[in-house]
Amino acid sequence: MADTVETLTARRTAIVKARDSGVLTVKHGDELTTFRSLSEMNRIIGNLNAQIAALQGNQKKRVRYAYQSGKGL
């Protein structure tokens, strides 16, 4: 089953509400999820944000800088 922006956003909203209230168990639809820690919840929220951005075409681009140090000889 392919996730849509709406389902991912609803899942993220449920986790954020639970995190803000201090609860580690979230029910979304028929699923009941118990997280181990606040850091795990934050990691999942970050992953959901990345998935939503990718589906919307707003994925962050990585920029790589190359530095060379020395006297230039």
Secondary structure, DSSP 8 states (H G I E B T S, - for coil): ----HHHHHHHHHHHHHHHHHT--EEEETTEEEE-S-HHHHHHHHHHHHHHHHHHHT------------S---
